[in-house]
Each structure stands twice: as structure tokens, then as C-alpha cells.
Amino acid sequence: MLITISGSIGRAPQSLSQTTDGLPVLEAALAVPTVEGKDWFALQFADAALIRSVQQVRKGDALAVTGELWFEPIASEPDRFKPVVCVSDLQLCELPVAY
């Protein structure tokens, strides 16, 4: 399922693995504001241009991303899943200020 979400980066991107082409796969966490607080999404970046762009992103930066959503099982808790977005497009953005 293709989705677009926006939120704040919870941690700087970290190397996760490598693609078959030898490119790194980076992962970051995105906090998306909700009525109840926030939902967390794991973001994965595998495209060379996106990897160069996301390496400039720091904790707290606001991003809007578009990508394919899937749910990955959590190894330590087999009955729970985390939402993962394989990012195909990203934009730096500004989030509304909460008062």
C-alpha cells in the first residue's frame, strides 16, 4: 500500500544492511502526530539519491515521505508488528507548532 506521512525524525538514520548492488539500506524512525500522541514508523531508504539526501537529516527534523507500507514482525515479540515504509520520495517540511 502506498502512503504519504509526515512527522519528526526520532533518530538519525542508521545503516541496516546492503542491497544486492552493495548500496547501504538506511533506517530511521518517524514520529507522526496523532490525536492520542504519536505513532512511530520505521523508514527504510535504499535508493542511492535518497540515501545521499537522508544522510543530512538529524533527529527532530520534519519530513514528509511517500512509500510502500508493510508490517514487519518484532523478533522479541512474535505477536506484534511494526509499521515500515520503504521510502520512494521525501521532502523536508515544517510541522505546525503545538501550543
GUTOR-457671 format. One record per residue (C-alpha): x, y, z; residue number from 1; chain. Coordinates in steps of 0.001 Angstrom, whole numbers. Last residue first. Layout:
<recs>
east | north | up | seq | mol
X | Y | Z | NUM | A
...
</recs>
This chain:
<recs>
east | north | up | seq | mol
573 | 25439 | 21651 | 99 | A
1783 | 22923 | 19059 | 98 | A
3756 | 24441 | 16155 | 97 | A
2754 | 23038 | 12789 | 96 | A
5381 | 20844 | 11175 | 95 | A
7786 | 22298 | 8649 | 94 | A
8926 | 20249 | 5708 | 93 | A
11904 | 18397 | 4274 | 92 | A
10690 | 16294 | 1389 | 91 | A
10967 | 12595 | 699 | 90 | A
10185 | 10175 | -2121 | 89 | A
10404 | 6379 | -2595 | 88 | A
10609 | 5426 | 1082 | 87 | A
10158 | 1790 | 2096 | 86 | A
7742 | 2408 | 4983 | 85 | A
7712 | 19 | 7945 | 84 | A
4912 | -418 | 10503 | 83 | A
5970 | -2587 | 13448 | 82 | A
4356 | -5926 | 14279 | 81 | A
3465 | -7743 | 17481 | 80 | A
2580 | -11423 | 18067 | 79 | A
6198 | -12545 | 17607 | 78 | A
7526 | -10294 | 20416 | 77 | A
11354 | -10393 | 20500 | 76 | A
11640 | -10511 | 16711 | 75 | A
9065 | -7774 | 16013 | 74 | A
7149 | -8831 | 12909 | 73 | A
7296 | -6409 | 9958 | 72 | A
4216 | -4584 | 8693 | 71 | A
4211 | -3087 | 5201 | 70 | A
3890 | 390 | 3729 | 69 | A
5294 | 1391 | 317 | 68 | A
6499 | 4951 | 80 | 67 | A
5917 | 8669 | 370 | 66 | A
7701 | 10779 | 2957 | 65 | A
7153 | 14173 | 4568 | 64 | A
9971 | 15124 | 6897 | 63 | A
10467 | 17341 | 9948 | 62 | A
13922 | 17345 | 11542 | 61 | A
13970 | 16396 | 15247 | 60 | A
16905 | 13990 | 14997 | 59 | A
19079 | 14881 | 12016 | 58 | A
18717 | 14556 | 8246 | 57 | A
21794 | 15142 | 6056 | 56 | A
22261 | 11392 | 5446 | 55 | A
18663 | 11417 | 4172 | 54 | A
19603 | 13168 | 940 | 53 | A
22520 | 10909 | -1 | 52 | A
20422 | 7833 | 847 | 51 | A
17524 | 9174 | -1210 | 50 | A
19774 | 9529 | -4269 | 49 | A
21193 | 5994 | -3848 | 48 | A
17746 | 4357 | -3363 | 47 | A
17564 | 2004 | -358 | 46 | A
15936 | 4136 | 2365 | 45 | A
13883 | 2432 | 5074 | 44 | A
11586 | 4342 | 7412 | 43 | A
10350 | 2730 | 10641 | 42 | A
7060 | 4307 | 11691 | 41 | A
6098 | 5558 | 15148 | 40 | A
2626 | 6816 | 16081 | 39 | A
2184 | 9939 | 18172 | 38 | A
48 | 11411 | 20942 | 37 | A
-3630 | 10386 | 21179 | 36 | A
-4854 | 12829 | 18500 | 35 | A
-1986 | 11784 | 16264 | 34 | A
1466 | 13200 | 15454 | 33 | A
3727 | 11018 | 13267 | 32 | A
7076 | 10112 | 14839 | 31 | A
9498 | 8856 | 12148 | 30 | A
12258 | 6361 | 12904 | 29 | A
15271 | 5931 | 10606 | 28 | A
16667 | 3053 | 8564 | 27 | A
19404 | 3107 | 5939 | 26 | A
19963 | 389 | 3354 | 25 | A
23545 | 568 | 2119 | 24 | A
24318 | 70 | -1562 | 23 | A
26141 | -3164 | -2484 | 22 | A
24049 | -3781 | -5602 | 21 | A
22256 | -6686 | -3839 | 20 | A
21163 | -4124 | -1260 | 19 | A
23066 | -3683 | 1985 | 18 | A
22056 | -3787 | 5662 | 17 | A
20629 | -1526 | 8374 | 16 | A
22848 | 1555 | 8381 | 15 | A
21450 | 4184 | 10730 | 14 | A
19391 | 7301 | 10011 | 13 | A
19388 | 9911 | 12795 | 12 | A
16794 | 9326 | 15476 | 11 | A
13172 | 10324 | 16124 | 10 | A
12699 | 12128 | 12806 | 9 | A
9621 | 14323 | 13052 | 8 | A
6368 | 13843 | 11156 | 7 | A
4790 | 13498 | 7761 | 6 | A
3046 | 10620 | 6029 | 5 | A
2335 | 9622 | 2418 | 4 | A
1174 | 6072 | 1731 | 3 | A
1426 | 3405 | -991 | 2 | A
0 | 0 | 0 | 1 | A
</recs>
